[in-house]
Amino acid sequence: MVETYGFTPVWQAAKGSFLPLMEVNSWLTGRRGIALPFTDDCAPLCASQDDFEPLFRGALELGRARSWKTIELRGGRKFLGEAPASLAFYGHQLDLKAGEAKLFENLDGSIRQGVRKAAKDGVTVEVANTEEAVRQFYDLQCLTRKKHGLPPQPLEFFLNIWRHILSQNQGIVVLAGWQGQKIAGAVYFYLGGRAIYKYGASDHRRQQLRPNNLVMWEAIKWLAKNGAMTLDLGKTSLANEGLRRFKLNLGAVEHPVEYVKFNLQTSRYEVETDAITGWHNRLFRAMPVFASRQAGRMLYKHWA
């Protein structure tokens, strides 16, 4: 995030506790403190509310000194008493310790059928951590973001993920191929027994082959064999029932993910609306991919 977007790290640490923060300085959305930009769930590393309070006070003091509009925590609401959630999502976590046979059994029947269909129809899967794999995934990501009416992240962001995470053997790209073309893929991070499903994309013209089911299943197997004990499937909008159902059908356990935003100008907690859809979706769906990529390069950092 520092190299791609120019954000400024401003960590808060005390007595073994840690609050990761970055300053986002945007002419479009203002100067803000976020823990952390573009993360789904990043709770403070604190054992108790007593450990958290000095970190949060320090963040408030820093924010006022640096003229921040707001401080946003993406996780850790339990440390803030009666503070309302600014946004709420579903989170899902999959236990990988059960063994391959049990993991497959725990999949919903529709997922198992999709895995078998993809394999029967000749879909193949490869696991890689190369720059070329990242670039192939990015091509699919641009197609998926266009379908959803959103600009893609800059290519440089994914190349920095490759440099700092994947090339250090802390993540993988799983790609599905069919008749010489890449038709689906996903990016996973893993460290210390925990894996995170971070990005997924596909060519919607090949949905009938069910490549996403096969990608996820092959990733689950690979991660479990390589020491991951849990797989975090990321946040899901409360309005996205289809994605929620897909994650539950993998056998995942659901939990709430809540953000908290404190307005330093009004000294009040804010409650927001998840702007998952709107006029902007129609605009970006209409754009050709090359124009959408340019828009993402210019605008994405402001939406941190």
C-alpha positions in Angstrom: 0.0 0.0 0.0 2.9 2.3 0.6 4.6 1.6 -2.8 1.3 1.4 -4.8 -0.7 4.2 -3.3 1.7 6.3 -1.2 -0.1 5.7 2.1 1.8 6.6 5.3 2.2 3.9 8.0 1.5 5.3 11.5 1.4 2.3 13.8 0.4 2.5 17.4 2.2 0.1 19.8 2.4 -0.3 23.6 3.1 -3.2 26.0 2.9 -5.9 23.5 -0.3 -4.6 21.9 -0.5 -3.2 18.4 -2.9 -1.1 16.3 -1.9 -1.0 12.6 -2.8 2.3 11.0 -2.2 4.0 7.7 -2.8 7.6 6.8 -4.7 8.1 3.5 -4.2 11.6 2.2 -6.7 12.1 -0.7 -7.8 15.3 -2.4 -11.1 13.5 -3.2 -12.0 11.8 0.2 -9.8 13.7 2.6 -7.1 12.8 5.1 -8.0 9.8 7.2 -6.6 7.1 9.4 -7.6 3.5 8.5 -6.7 0.2 10.1 -6.0 -1.0 7.5 -6.9 0.2 3.9 -8.2 -2.6 1.6 -8.4 -5.2 4.4 -11.5 -7.2 5.1 -10.9 -7.7 8.8 -7.9 -6.3 10.7 -8.7 -6.2 14.4 -6.2 -4.6 16.8 -3.7 -7.1 18.3 -4.8 -6.6 22.0 -5.6 -9.0 24.7 -8.1 -6.8 26.5 -9.9 -3.4 26.4 -7.3 -2.1 28.9 -4.6 -2.9 26.4 -6.5 -1.3 23.6 -7.4 2.0 25.2 -4.0 3.7 25.2 -3.5 2.7 21.6 -6.8 4.3 20.6 -6.1 7.4 22.6 -2.8 7.7 20.9 -4.4 7.3 17.5 -7.0 10.0 18.3 -4.2 12.4 19.4 -2.2 11.7 16.2 -5.3 12.1 14.0 -6.1 15.5 15.5 -2.5 16.6 15.1 -2.4 15.5 11.5 -5.9 16.9 10.7 -7.6 13.6 9.9 -11.3 13.7 9.2 -11.9 10.2 10.6 -10.3 7.1 12.1 -11.7 3.8 10.9 -11.1 0.4 12.6 -11.8 -2.7 10.5 -12.4 -5.0 13.4 -12.1 -4.7 17.1 -15.5 -3.2 17.9 -15.6 -5.3 21.1 -13.0 -2.9 22.6 -15.2 0.2 22.1 -18.1 -0.6 24.4 -21.4 0.8 23.0 -19.9 2.4 19.9 -22.1 1.5 16.9 -20.8 -0.3 13.9 -20.2 2.0 10.9 -20.6 -0.9 8.5 -21.3 -4.6 9.1 -20.5 -7.7 6.9 -20.6 -11.5 7.1 -17.3 -13.2 7.7 -16.6 -16.9 7.1 -13.9 -19.3 8.2 -13.2 -22.8 7.1 -11.5 -25.4 9.4 -8.9 -27.2 7.3 -7.8 -29.8 9.9 -10.5 -32.4 9.1 -8.6 -34.1 6.3 -9.3 -34.2 2.6 -12.1 -36.8 2.6 -14.1 -34.9 5.4 -13.5 -31.5 3.8 -15.0 -32.8 0.5 -17.9 -34.4 2.4 -18.6 -31.1 4.1 -19.0 -29.3 0.8 -22.6 -28.8 -0.2 -23.8 -31.2 -2.9 -24.0 -28.4 -5.5 -20.3 -27.6 -4.9 -19.2 -31.3 -5.1 -21.2 -31.6 -8.3 -19.5 -28.5 -9.7 -16.0 -29.8 -8.9 -16.8 -33.1 -10.6 -18.3 -31.4 -13.7 -15.4 -29.1 -14.1 -12.9 -31.9 -14.0 -15.1 -34.1 -16.3 -15.3 -31.2 -18.9 -11.6 -30.9 -19.1 -10.9 -27.9 -16.8 -7.4 -28.1 -15.3 -5.9 -26.3 -12.4 -2.4 -25.1 -11.6 -1.0 -23.6 -8.4 1.8 -21.0 -8.8 3.4 -18.0 -7.2 5.0 -16.5 -10.3 4.7 -13.0 -11.8 3.2 -14.6 -14.9 0.5 -16.2 -12.9 -0.3 -12.9 -11.3 -0.6 -11.2 -14.7 -2.9 -14.0 -15.9 -5.1 -13.6 -12.8 -5.2 -9.8 -13.4 -6.6 -10.2 -16.8 -9.5 -12.2 -15.3 -9.8 -9.7 -12.5 -10.4 -6.9 -15.0 -13.2 -8.9 -16.6 -14.8 -9.6 -13.3 -14.6 -6.0 -12.1 -16.2 -4.9 -15.3 -19.1 -7.4 -14.9 -19.7 -6.0 -11.4 -19.5 -2.4 -12.5 -16.3 -1.6 -10.7 -12.8 -0.5 -11.9 -10.0 -2.9 -11.2 -7.1 -2.3 -8.8 -4.0 -1.0 -10.6 -1.8 -3.8 -12.0 1.1 -2.4 -9.9 -0.9 -3.3 -6.8 -0.9 -7.0 -7.8 2.7 -6.9 -8.9 3.6 -5.6 -5.4 1.6 -8.4 -3.9 3.7 -10.8 -5.9 7.0 -9.1 -4.9 6.3 -8.9 -1.2 4.0 -11.8 -0.5 3.8 -14.5 -3.2 7.5 -14.5 -4.1 8.3 -15.0 -0.4 6.3 -18.2 -0.4 3.5 -16.7 1.6 0.8 -16.9 -1.0 -0.4 -18.7 -4.2 -2.4 -18.1 -7.3 -4.7 -20.9 -8.3 -5.7 -20.8 -12.0 -8.2 -22.8 -13.9 -7.6 -23.5 -17.6 -9.7 -24.8 -20.5 -8.8 -25.4 -24.1 -5.6 -23.3 -23.7 -7.3 -20.3 -21.9 -7.4 -19.2 -18.3 -11.0 -19.0 -17.3 -10.9 -18.6 -13.5 -8.5 -17.9 -10.7 -8.0 -16.9 -7.1 -5.3 -15.4 -4.9 -4.6 -16.8 -1.4 -2.2 -15.6 1.4 -1.0 -17.9 4.2 1.3 -17.6 7.2 1.5 -19.3 10.5 -1.2 -21.9 9.9 -3.7 -19.3 8.7 -4.8 -18.8 5.1 -6.8 -16.0 3.6 -8.8 -16.1 0.3 -8.2 -12.6 -0.9 -9.2 -12.2 -4.6 -11.3 -14.3 -7.0 -12.1 -13.8 -10.7 -13.4 -15.6 -13.7 -14.5 -15.3 -17.3 -18.3 -15.3 -16.9 -18.7 -16.7 -20.4 -17.3 -20.0 -19.1 -19.5 -20.2 -15.9 -21.3 -23.3 -17.1 -18.0 -25.2 -16.7 -18.0 -24.4 -12.9 -14.3 -23.5 -12.8 -14.7 -21.5 -9.6 -15.8 -24.6 -7.7 -12.7 -26.5 -8.9 -10.3 -23.6 -8.1 -11.6 -23.3 -4.5 -11.5 -27.0 -3.9 -8.0 -27.4 -5.3 -6.9 -24.4 -3.2 -8.4 -26.0 0.0 -6.6 -29.2 -0.7 -3.3 -27.5 -1.4 -3.5 -25.2 1.7 -4.4 -28.1 4.0 -1.5 -30.2 2.7 0.9 -27.3 3.2 0.1 -26.6 6.8 -2.8 -24.2 6.8 -5.3 -25.0 9.6 -7.9 -22.4 8.8 -9.0 -20.5 5.7 -10.6 -17.1 6.1 -12.9 -16.4 3.2 -13.1 -12.6 3.6 -16.0 -10.3 4.1 -19.3 -10.5 2.3 -21.8 -7.7 2.0 -25.1 -8.3 3.9 -26.9 -7.7 0.6 -24.9 -10.3 -1.4 -26.8 -13.4 -0.5 -25.4 -15.4 -3.4 -21.8 -15.0 -2.3 -22.8 -15.7 1.3 -24.5 -18.9 0.3 -21.5 -20.0 -1.7 -19.2 -19.6 1.3 -21.6 -21.4 3.6 -21.8 -24.2 1.1 -18.1 -24.7 1.4 -18.7 -25.8 5.0 -17.5 -22.5 6.5 -18.7 -21.1 9.9 -20.2 -17.6 9.7 -19.3 -14.7 12.1 -20.0 -10.9 12.1 -17.4 -8.5 10.8 -17.9 -4.9 12.0 -16.1 -1.7 11.3 -16.1 1.4 13.5 -15.5 5.0 12.3 -14.9 7.9 14.6 -15.3 11.4 13.2 -12.5 13.6 14.7 -14.3 16.8 13.6 -17.6 16.1 15.4 -16.2 13.7 18.0 -19.0 11.2 17.1 -19.1 7.7 15.8 -20.5 7.4 12.3 -23.0 4.9 10.8 -22.8 4.4 7.1 -24.6 2.6 4.3 -22.8 -0.1 2.3 -22.8 1.4 -1.2 -22.6 -1.9 -3.0 -24.7 -0.7 -5.9 -25.4 2.6 -7.6 -25.1 4.7 -10.7 -21.3 4.1 -10.8 -21.9 0.4 -11.5 -23.7 1.3 -14.8 -20.9 3.6 -15.7 -18.0 1.1 -15.2 -19.9 -1.7 -16.9 -20.2 0.4 -20.0 -16.5 1.2 -20.1 -14.1 -0.9 -22.2 -11.5 -2.7 -20.1 -8.6 -0.5 -21.0 -10.6 2.6 -19.9 -11.7 0.9 -16.7 -8.1 0.1 -15.9 -7.1 3.7 -16.3 -9.9 4.8 -14.0 -8.8 2.3 -11.4 -5.2 3.6 -11.6 -6.4 7.1 -11.0 -9.3 6.5 -8.5 -8.8 3.3 -6.5 -6.5 4.8 -3.8 -9.2 7.4 -2.9 -11.7 4.6 -2.0 -9.4 3.0 0.6 
